[in-house]
Amino acid sequence: MTHKELIDQVSENLFKQSGKLESRKSWLAIRNYLEQLDSEQLKSILKDQG
């Protein structure tokens, strides 16, 4: 999986868990945070959500 695909997957999973998208601003904040993580950190988050 590419870094962008990992970010997409993690953010999608986070919003599935919360049940709704709170706001575009919060979505962008989460995406910006996830983009700062490396691939191993993103994979770890996906594993923990698993």
N, C-alpha and C positions, 0 to 999 in steps of 0.2 A: 504494500500500500504506500502511496506517496504521502508526503507530509500534509498536503492539502486534503487528501482523502481521509487521513486520520483526523484532521481538524473537523471536517464535515461530519464524520461518524460520531465523534465525541459530542459535538454541539447538538446533533440530531438526538442522540441518546439523552442528553441532559434535558432537552425540551420535551421529550416523550415522558420522562419521569415527572416533570413538573405539571404536565397536562395541558399547558398552554404557553404561548409566547407572551411574556409579561409586557414587553415593549420592544420596539426596534432598537432603542438606545441600550437596553440591557443585553439584547442579542449581540449587538456590535461590541459591547464591552467584553462579553464572554469570548467572542471570536478573536478579538485583539489579544486577550490573555492567552488563549490557546495557541495562537500563532507564535508566541514567545517561547513556548515549550518545545523541547526537542522530540523527535519521533519516539524515543524510548519512553519518555514521560507520558506521551499521548497513548501509547500502547498499554502502559500500566493503568491508565485511567479506564480504558476500554475493558481491560481484564477485570478491574474492580467492579465495573458496572455489570459485567457479564452474567 
